[in-house]
């Protein structure tokens, strides 16, 4: 299984990104939790531990999981990502954790009112593994 822990549901991914993820197994979405701006660093670390042991660990290690997580996409609020990444790398040493890398292409058009409109298109290129 490939866990998607982001704010971007896998059902909206490009065919290229879906194909790359499926190289690790079926994709399963774990929505990224809301991280209030007022949280302290300690509260973020506590939330990351709760998320890990309640959401990720059971998927992999309880009888239903049996080590089936083969890759994880992890992107979102930076301090939570770092705290969660450290837990994953400590407890699930064999499981690679990735960020999605995309090329941003900006297209400018002029609408019927004469206003310039910028649209950004993100084209998936690869999953890049976080260093250990």
C-alpha positions, -999 to +999 in steps of 0.1 A: +000+000+000+011+036-007-002+061+019-011+096+007-008+119+037-015+153+020-044+177+014-046+164-022-069+133-026-054+107-049-086+107-070-075+141-083-039+131-092-027+129-128-023+095-144+015+098-141+014+104-104-011+076-098+010+052-118+042+061-099+023+056-065+009+023-076+044+010-080+042+006-042+007-009-041-028+005-039-031+041-029-049+049+004-056+085+014-051+096+050-062+133+050-036+157+064-048+170+098-056+206+104-027+223+122-039+255+139-014+284+136-016+289+173-003+255+182+030+253+200+058+231+188+052+207+216+015+204+207+025+197+171+048+169+182+021+155+203-004+156+174+021+140+151+026+111+176-011+107+180-016+106+142+013+082+138+001+057+164-036+060+156-036+063+118-004+050+103+008+023+127-025+003+126-025+004+088+009-013+088+014-034+119-019-044+135-032-078+123-052-062+096-021-044+082+008-070+085+035-047+071+016-037+040+027+000+038+054+001+011+056+039+006+043+071+020+037+105+004+039+132+031+034+169+024+017+197+044+024+220+073+062+219+077+066+214+114+041+186+115+057+170+085+091+170+102+077+156+134+058+129+116+087+121+093+109+115+123+085+090+138+080+071+105+117+069+099+123+057+135+095+031+136+092+021+100+128+021+088+121+001+057+094+023+044+104+052+021+087+086+026+084+109-003+075+145-014+058+149-048+079+170-072+061+190-099+070+215-126+049+247-122+038+262-155+022+296-155-001+306-183-012+342-186-044+351-206-064+383-210-101+378-202-131+396-219-127+425-194-091+431-205-078+417-172-047+396-171-054+362-155-026+339-144-032+302-142-007+278-127-005+242-139+015+217-119+028+187-138+040+158-117+076+147-124+086+123-096+084+113-060+116+124-042+125+105-011+132+124+021+167+119+034+173+099+066 
